[in-house]
Amino acid sequence: MKSFLTLIGLLLAFELSAQKIKFVNIDSVPIKNVLVANLTMDESIFSDKNGEVDLTIFQDDEELLQIIHQSYKSIFLPKKILADQKVIVLEEETRKIAPVEVSVNSKSKESIYELITQHKAISKENIQQNGAATSADVLANTGQVQIQKSQLGGGSPILRGFEASRVLLVVDGVRMNNAIYRSGHMQNAISVDANLLEGVDVVFGPNSLIYGSDALGGVIHFKTRTPKFKIDSNKTEKTDGFLRYQSALSAKVVNVCYQKGTKNFAYLFGVTRSEFGDLRMGANRYHGFDNFGKVPYYISIINQKDSMLLNDKENIVPQSGYTQTDFLWKGMYKTNKHTKLMLNFQHSTTSNVPRIDKMNEYRDSTLRFSEWSYGPQNRTLISFGLETEKVTKLFDYNQTIFAHQYLEEDRISRLYKSNEREQNSEDVMVFSFNSDFLKYLDTNKTFKINYGFEGLYNRVESEGKIVNINTSESSSLASRYPGGGSDLTSFSAYVSAQKSIKNHILKSGFRYTTSNITSKFDSNEVVNLLKIDEKKLDNNALTASVGYVFHKGNYKFYSSVSTAFKSPNVDDFGKIFEKKGKLTIPNTNLSPETSLNYEIGSNYMHHYIDFDVACFYTQVYNLMTKLPTQINGSEIISRNGEDFNLVSVQNSGRAHIYGLFGVLKFKFTSRLELTSTCTATKAHYVNNQEAVGHIPPFYGMSSLSYKVRKIKYSIYSRFNGKKNWNDFNSLSDNPDEAVVDFGSPAWMTINGSVFMYLYPSLKIQIALENVLDTHYKTFASGISAPGRNFIASVYFKF
């Protein structure tokens, strides 16, 4: 700790010189209130009365900056080119259009000023400065997204009280959600490599109009790096990467990326290897619960026999580590000045990932499992894209993507001292097509329509078997999903219109979706009792939205009313799954979950203060949740010598979810700023005393940062309020992972970071997270969060 503070003190002596530029009009008159910002708008500054701006806050010389003023044409230049020019002459704008032309929604080409819901953009630079271990951690580091983890290799985002299959994950325009995305907790977000991302867009709230099913809580759009074409004499061939170490995870990460471009063809290849050891949790239990989160015993094989051993390192989570390898190849080709073709290949694979909450599950006083892990989790994506920007009778812009995904998701478990290892294997093939169009209906670009089409086909193969670990003999086991295979097919179309009238924007649209599930159940004890063989489920949904935006200068107010939906998938429809004494069985009579949503919000950017606030209210109908059920009048079934309570996914009536969000940024100087964010969410059922699941406690983050020319210093705190015991949903919030009769304790961490741009080709990050070594668990998590964590990263390029 002392050496860390000493290093910070020495670095304060580093170069303090400013990088000032000046904005003038064609008559050389200085222009004040010119906004200079990066593309994600999380770093910004205004010109003063002399038209001057200090670019020190933008520390990456290659970062693309936008220069915005309502009376002048917007321009975009890399920071280095902007700084070299010293004086920038802005050209007067003759047409009044939206002041920011950067698209944050790649499907609809909407700018920040056109969105009718809360939004958070995360830049590549921000990802590097935080040194996140996974893509889930990238989201958590914003302070605006809550993350649940059942194991170290986990990360389930929660947006506005919705989680898992009710939050839509998208990578490079392709939906990741598939037929077996479950309603509980998921780890699929970490299959997108954080170290190969160009950025992330998080659009909060319902987005079923543009994105379709599952976007009830919001959309998380991961955007991987894109190769650059050669322009003039600029060099486009380069190799970059980084090395990272994290002490609390014993993590070692290496990344290498190579790209090359000509005038019409460019490609990029990247690979990341991550090795995570056993997690070390915080030692200081300020919450007052001495045994909360500890793993007192673990199973080890000694002389070919299971042995239950005392964990003499009480703050270590034994057998929690795993490895992950990620590949990305992306190529782009310009057929002409209007059209680009893109081929995108991604592959992610892991070792076995131990499920820590299951490994810490007891039967009486003995650990229940000797093994419980997700088998190698594999995700492969191949997509072909066509992008056209050309004024035609039907569209001005079109993006069409054909994609194929193949996913392997296995589960491996073995009871303590049992010779029988249970293996459930799920393979999913996904074929998708989506085409999105934009057309301006007037020359001033004040009236536009968006329309598009989407087709999806999912094939799910599921099997189970029992393998004797001594003889390797195998026998049958009930599959997790229908053993004869399942097919999910979906088609949809949407149209929306937007009209700008001076400082006002009016928006409306609708989407129609039809879906079908066909499942063939094989013979097993549960299916035979239910007397089902082949079942079909047909659903249709019509969703709509209307919105209003007022913007003037850098102020924006918005409001919206919208509907959203989630169609039942194979996981909802046909799963057989046991968890902590409860056996989930199929329910073939499900209807789509729908919601009616209201939101108002406002944001503002100024010289000395920025703010962003929103409040939302959602009514959810036909909510799909797990409830007790029966087979032949009995709520209990005996299976493999154990009794289980029966539950199934059911449409359970209506729930109300509401909340507030806020971000406040104080810019004391061009170098020193304080940012705080907080989110509060509440919910209740109508005519039901059970707590609504997936509702996180109050949470947020505060950060104080100071920048000199080549160094950024940050001190920040992440915090969570208490989740009361009575507010836990018994089937989805893992109350057994909280403190019985108390709930989930409040927590706060203190963290520090230094990010140094030593040379154009060398950057270094040094951070100390959880300085006080506080023990805590994030809401509904089955594993404790890391304790004091030293992070060192070295970024290079040549």
N, C-alpha and C positions, 0 to 999 in steps of 0.2 A: 504494500500500500504506500509506504514512504517513498520507495523508488519510483512508483507511478506518479506521485505528486511532484517529485523532483524533476522528472522528465517533462511534465507539463510546464513547470516553471522555466526550465531551460528553453523550451520551444517558444515561450512568449517573447523571447528576444529576437525571434525571426523577423524577416523583412516586413515593414509596415507601410510601405509606399502605396499610394492610391493608383487606381487605373481609371482616370476620368476621361469621359468623352462629352461632346456637346452637340445638342440638337438645335438646328436653325431652319428657318424657312428659306424660300428662294431669294428673299431680300436680306438674308443674313440676320434676321431678327430671332433672338433666342425663343425657344418654345418650352414652356413649363408644363408640368403634368403629363409628360410622355411616359408611358408605362413600358418598362423593359422587364421581361419575364422569361423564364424557361417554359417549355411547352406544357408542362404539367401545372404551371402557375403556383408551385409551392415555394418558389424563390422569385421575388419581384422587388422593384424599386422604381420611384418616380423621379423625373428630372426636376430640379429646383427652379427658382425664378430666373436663373441665368442659363437655363437649358442644360445644366450639367448633371451627369450621373456617374457615380462611382461603381465600377463593375467588379469590385473586389468580392462581392457576395457570390458571383458566378466563378467558381474556382477551376472548372474544367475548361481548358481552352478550346476544346472541340465541341462543347455543348452548343446546340442550336438555340438562339434567342429570338424572341418576337418583340417587335417595337410597335406599340399601339397608341394611337391618339384618334379621337373621334373625327377630328377635322383633317386628318392626314392619312395617306395610304399606309397600311401596315406593311412592314418588311420583315424578313427573316434572314439572319446572318449568324454564322458561328461566332462565338465570343472573341476568338483571336482576330478574325477579320474586322470585327466591330471595334475592338480596342486599337488596332493599328490605324484606323481611319481618323481618329481623334475628333473630327467634326463631321456630323451626318446631316445632310440636307434632306428634309422630308418634303414630299410632294403632296399638295393639297388634294383632298378627296372630294370629288364632285358628286358622288352618289352616297346616300346615307344607307349603309348596310351594317350588319352585325359587326361590332368592333373586333371580334376575335374569329379568325377563319380556321383555326386549328381544330380538326375533328377529334372529339374524344369518344364518340360512338361510331365505330368503323362501319357498322351496318347501315346506319341512317345518316352518316356524315353530319351529325349535330355538333355544334360548338358548345362551349361551356355556357354561353349566354342563352342557348336555346333549350337546355335541359330543364325538365319540370320535376326533377327529383334530386335528392342529395347525391353528390358525386365526390370521389376521391381518386386522384391520379398519382401513381407512384413511379418515379423516374428511375432509370438505370443508375444514375448517380446516387440517388437516395438509397437504393438497394445496396450499393457498394459501401456507402458510409455507415450503414447499420450492421453489415456483416452477418446477415441472417443465415441460419443453417439450412432452412428449407423455405419453400414458397409460402407455407403456412405462417412461418415466423416473419416473413416479409409483411404479411397482412397484419399480424399482431403488433408489429413495430410502428404502425400508424397511430395506434391508440383508438382507432375507430372500428376495429373488427375484433370480436371476441373469438378465441380459438380454444377448442376442447381437444384434449389428448388422452387416449386410452393407453398409449405406449409411446416410447421415445420416437418411433417412426410413425407418428400420428399427426393430425392437424385438421380439425373439422371446423370450418368457419361458421359463425353464427351472425346473421344479419337481421336485425329488427325482430328477434324472437323466432326466426326460421333457421333451420339447419339442414345439412345433408342434402337429401333429394329435393328440398324446397329452396335451395340456393343453386342457381345455375352457374356451372363452371364452363368457361369457353377458352380455348387456346387457338390463337391465330384464326379466329372466325369459325371454328369448328366446335360444336357443343360436345363436352366431355360426358355429361350426364347420360347414363344408359339405362337399360332395362333392369339392372340389379343395383342401382344406386338406392341405398336403404334410407329409412327415415330416422334412424338413430344417430350414430356418429360414424364419420368416415375419414379415411386418410388419403383419398385419391388426389387431393390438391398437391401433395408432396411429390407426385410423379412428374410434375412440371419442374424442371430444374431452375431454381432461383438464379443461378449463376449464368444462365444463357438467356435471361430476359432483357428485353429492351425497355419494358415497363409493364405496369398493371393498371387497368381501369376498374374501379369498383363503383357500380351504379346501384345505389340503395333503393329499396322499395320495389314494387311490382313492375315488371317489364315484360309481361306476356304478350303485349301488342307486337313488339319487334322480335322478341326472342322465343316466344312460344311457351310450352309447358315448363314447369319447375321454377320459373323466375318469380316466386312469391316474395321471398325476402330480398332478392336483388340478383345482380349479375356480377361475377368476377371474371374479367377478361384478361387472361395472360397473353402478352405479346412477346414472342421470342425475337431474338435479334434478326435483323434483315441486312443482307449484303448491299453494298453501295456500288453504283455505277461510276465509271471513270468520267470526270468532268474536267475538261481542259487538261492541264498537266498535273492535277492533284493526284497524289499517290493513293491507290486503293488497295494495294497488296500489303497486308500486315498480319502479324501474329501477336496475339495478346493472351493474357491469362492471369492467374493468381495462385498463391499458396496461402492456406489459412490454418490456424490452430486455435482450438477452443478448449480451455482447461476443464470446465465442469462436465463436458461431454467426452473428454479425451478424444476430441474430433480432429481429424486431419483431412483436409480437402485440397485437391489440386484441379485446376481447370486450364485448358488450352483451347484457343479458338484461332482459326486461320481463315482469312477471307481475301478474295481477289476479284477485281472487276475491270471490265473493258467498257467501251461506250455502250454496248448493247447487251452484254451478258455479265452477270456477277454471281458469285456463289460464296457460301460460308460453311465451314465445318467446325463443330465444337464438341468437346467431350469433358465431362466432369466425373471425378472419382471421389466419393465421400466415405469415410470410415468413422463410425461413431462407436465409442466404447461405452462402458457402464456409466450411467448418469450419477452425478453427485448432487444431492439435494442440499438446500440450505440447512445450516446447523442451528441457527438461532430461531427458536420457536416463540416469537413475540406474541403469538395468538394464545399461548398458555396451555396448549394441548400437547403434552410431551410425546405421545405415541402416534399422533396424527401423521399419516403418510409414510410411516416407517415400514420397512420390509424386514421383520424380525427373523424370518427363516426362508430358506430356499432349498431346492432339490438338486442334488448332485448324484451322479452315478459312480459308485465306488464298488470295485470288484464285481462289476456287471449287475449291481443291484441299486435301486433307488434309495437314497439316504436323505433324510431331512436334517439339514445342518443349520446351526445358529449363525446368523449374519453378524460377525463381530465388527463389521464396519457399518454402523447403524445408519449412516447418511449416504451410503452407496446403494443403488438399486441393482442388485446382481443380475447378470444375464439379460441386460436391457439393450445392449448394443446391436448394431446391424451395419450393413454396408449398402451403398447404392451407386449405380453407374448410369450416366445419362449421355445420350448422343443427340446431336442435331445436325442435319444437313439441309441447306436451303439454297435453291438456285432461282434466279430471275432472268427473264429474257424479254427485251423490248422488240416486239415485232414491228412497231412503228411508233411515232411520237404519241399516239393515243392509247396504245394497248400494251399491257405487260402480262406475261405468263409466269407462274410461280409453281415450283415443285418443292414440297416440304416433307421431310422425313424426320421423325422423332422416335426415339426408343429409350425407355427407362426400365431398369431391372434392379431388384434388390436381392439380398440374401434373405433367409428366414427372418421375420421381424417378430420378436417375442411380444405377446399380448400381456402386458404387466398386470392389468387388473385381474385377468383370469389366473395368472400365475400366483397371485396373492389371495386367491379365493380358498376359504377353508370349509371343510366338512367336519363338524364338531371342533376338535383341536388340532386336526391334521390338514396339511395342505391338500387340496383336492386334486391338483394336476401336477404331473411331473413334466409335461410338455404342453404348451399352448402357443402356437405362433401362426402368423400369416406366412404361408409358403412364399416362395419368390413371387413378388408382385410385378407383373410385366405389363407395360403399356406400349403399343406400337401404333404410330399414326403415319399414314401416307395421304397427302392431299395434293390436288392439282387445282390451281386457281387462275382465273382470268379476270383482269381488271381493265376496264375501259373508261376513259374520260373523253367524251366526244359528244357534241350537241347533235342529237338526232330527234326524230319525231316522237320516239317512244321514251328516250331517256337522255340525260346528260352525263350520268355516271352509272356504272354497273359493276358489281362484284359477284362472281359466280365461283363456287367452291364445290368440288367433288372430293369426298373423303372416305377413307376406309380406316377403321380402328380395330385392333385385335387386343383383347385384354385377358390376362390370366390372373385369377384371384383364388388362391387356395387357403385352406385352413387345416392345421395339423394339431391334434391333441391326443394326450394319453393320460389316463388316470394314474394316480400315485400307486406304485407297485404293480401296475397292470402290464401285461405283456402285449396288450392290444393297442395299437396306434390307429386312431380314426383319422381318415383323410377325406376331406371334401374338396372337390376340384370344380371350379366354375370357369368356363371359357365363353367369352362374349365376342361376337363379330358384329361390327356396326358399319353400315353403309349409309352415307348421308349426301344430300344435295341441297344447297341453298343458293338462291339468286336474289340479290337485293338491288333495287333500282331507285334512282333519284332523278326527278325531272322538275326544272324550273319552268313556270308557265308565263313568266314575263321577263323582259330584258333587264329590269332592275333587281331581279332575284328576291322579290318580296313575297312571292307565292310559289310554294313548291309542294310536290307530292312525293311520298315514299311508298313503294309497294314491293312485294316480294313473295317468293314461294319457297317451301321447304318440304323435303321428303326424307323420311327416316325408316330404316329397317334394322332391327336387332335380332340376332339369333343367339339364344342362350343354351349352352350344353352344360348339364350338371350331373355329377356322379359322386357317389360315396363308396368307400371301401374300408375294411378293417384289415390291418396288416399285423401279423404276429412278428414282434421284433426279434424273436429268437429263431423262428423257422422260416420267416419271410412268406409264410402262407397267407393268403388273403381270402376274405369273405365279404359278402355284400353289406352295405350300410345305407340307410335312407339318405337320399340326396337332399341337399339344402333346397334346391328348386326342382320343379317337375322333371323327373328322370327321363321322360321321353322327349324332352326339348321344348323350348318356348320360342314363339315368334311375336315380336311387337312391330307393328307397322303404323306409321303416322304420316298424314299429309296436312298441310296448312297453307293459307294464303292471307296476306294482310295488305291494308292500304291506309295511309294516313296523309293528312293535309296540314299545311302550316302557312299562315298568312301574317306578314309583318306590316304593321301600320304605325309609322313613325317609331315611337319607343315601345310599342306594344306588339306582342306575338300571341296569336291564337292557334291552338293545335287540337286536332281530333283525329280519331281513327278507330278501326276495328280489325279483328283477326278471327278467322274461323279455322278450327282444327278438328280433324276426325282421327280416331285411333282404334286399333284392334289388337287384342292379345289372344293368342291361341296357345294353350299349354296341354301337353300330354303327360299325365301323371303315371308313373310306374307303380308297381305293387309294393307297398310297405305297410307297416302296422298302422300308421296314422292315416294314410290314404285309404286303406281298406275299411277302416272304421268310418271315415267320412263318405265312403261309397262314391268316389269321383274317379273318372278316368281321363276324359278329354273335356276341357272347358274353354269357352270363348267369352271374351268381354269386349263389348263395343261401347265407345264413348264419343261424344261430340261436345265441343265447347265454343261459345262465341264470347269474345272479350272485347272491351272497348275502353277508350280513355279520352278525356278532354282536359286541356290545360291552358293556362294563361301565364304569360311572362311580361313583366315590365322591367325595362332596363334603361338606365340613363348614365352615361359615362361609365364608371366602374361600380355602379350600384345595380343590384338585380333583386326583384321580388318575383316569386313564382307560386302557383297553386295548381293542384290537379285533383281530379277524381277519376279513378280507373278501376277496372276489374282484372282479376288474374285467376289462373287455374293451375292445378297439377293433376294430370291424368294418372290413374293407378298404373304402376309398372309391375313387372314380374315379381319383384321383391315384396311389394304390397300384397299382391294377388295370390302367390303360391308358395311362400317360404315356409320351411320347417327348420326351426332354430331354437336351441336351448341356451338360456342365460340365467344363471343364478336361481335355479329352481323353477323357472317359468319356461314353458315350451310354447313357442309361437307356431300356430298351425294355419293352413291356407284358409282364405275366405274369398270365395269366387263371386261375391255379390257386392262389389264396391262401386261407388260412383266418384266422379272427379271432385276434388277439393277446390272450392272457389272462394274468392275474396272480393270485398268491396273496400276500396282504399281512398283515404283522403290525406292530402299533404299540403302544407304551406311552408315556405321557407324564404330566406333572404340572405344575401351576401354582399360584401362591400370591400373594396380595396382602396387604401389611402396611403399617404406618405408615412403616417405614424401608427396606423391601426388597421387591421383587417378583421372581419368577422364573417362567420358562416353559421346560420342557425336554421333549424327545421323542426317541425313537429308533425307527427303522423298518427293516424287512427285507422285500424284495419278490422273489419268484420270478416271472420272466416266461417264459411258454411261447409257442412259435410266434412268436417275436419277428420282426417284419417289418423287414428291413434290406436295404440294397443289397449285392449280392454279384456277382462275375463270372458271366457266362453265355455261351451260345453260340447261334449261328444256323447250322444245317447244319454243325456241327462246328467252326466258326470263332469265335474270341473277338474278332476284329477286323472292323470294317466300314469301307469307304471311302464318304465322303459329302461332297459339295461339294468334292472334291479333297483331303480330309483323312482320315487314318486315326483311328478311335476304338476304344477298348476298350469292349466290351459289358458292361453291368451291368443287373440288374433287381431289383425288390423281391421278396424271397423270405422264406418262413418258415424261420428259421435256427437252430432249436433253443431252448436255454434260457439265461437269464442271471440272475444274482443281483445285486441292487442294495440297498445298505444305507447307513445314515448316522445322524448325530446332529444335533440342532438345540438351540440354547439362547439364551435372552434373560435378562439380569440387569439389574435397575434398582435403583440406590441413591438413596434420597431423603434427602439430607443435611438439608435443611430443606424447608419448603413451597414455597420458591422455587428451590432448587438441587438438580438431580438428574443422575445419570450413568447412561446406558443403553448396554449392549453386547449385540450379537447376533452369532452365528456359526453356520455350517452346514458340515458335512463330509459328502461323499458318495463312496462307492467302489462299484465294480462289476466283475464278471468273467463271462465266458462259461463254460459247462460244456463241457469237451472242445473248447475253441477258444482259440487264443492271441491272436486279434485283440482289441484293446481295445474295450470297449463305448462306443458313441457318446453324446454329449450329457451326459457326466459332468463337471460343473464342478470346478475346484480349490476348496480351502478358501476361504471368503469370509465377510464380515460387515461390521459397522459399529459404531463407538463414538461417542457423542454426549454432550456436557456442555452443559446448558442452565440459564440463570438467568432468572428472571422478576421483573419489578417490575409494578406495576399495569397499565401499558399497553404494556409492552415485553418482548419475549422475545429474549434473546441466546443464540446457539448456536454452539458449536465442535464440529465432528464430523469423523470420519475414516472413509473407506470403504477396504477392503483386500481383496486377493486373494492367495492363495498361488500358487506356481509349478505349472504343469501340465507334467509331464515329456513329452519327445518320444515316448517309448515308450507313453505313455498316450493318445495321440491315435488316434481311429478314422480310417483313411485316407479313408473315403468320406463321413463326416458331420461331422467336426470341423474341416475346413479347415486341415490341418497346414501347407499352403503359406502360410498367413497367420501362422504362428508362426515362431520362429527355428529353422532347420534343425539337427537333431541336438541341440537344446537344449530347445525347447518354448515355452511361453508364460511370459514372465517374471512374477515376483511384482510387485505394485505397491501403493501406498498414497497416498491424497490427504488433504490437510488443507484444511478448508473452514470458513468462518464466515458467520453470518447474523444479521441484526437485523430483527425484525418489530415494527412499531409500530402501535398502535391510537390514532391521534391524536385522532379524533373518532368518534362512532357511525357517521358516514357516510364516513369516510376511514381507510384502512389503507395502510401503506407497507412494502414489503419491500426490503431492501438486502442483497445477499449477495456473497461472493467465494468461488467454488469453485476447487479445485485451486490453492491459494495458491502452492505451490512450482513451479507450471507443469511438473508431472511428465508425461513421456510414458508412455502405457500403452495397451494394448488389452484390452478385456474378452474373456473366453474365446471362441474360435472366430469372432471378429469380423473382418470384412473392411475395417474402417475404424477409425482410431485414435480414442480418446476426446478430448473437448475439453480444451484446455489451460486456463490461467488464465482464469476466466470471471466477469466482473462482471455481476451481475443487479440490475436495478431494476424494481420493480413498484409500481403505484399502483392500489389498489382503491377504488371509489367506489360510493355508492348514494344515491338521493334519491326 
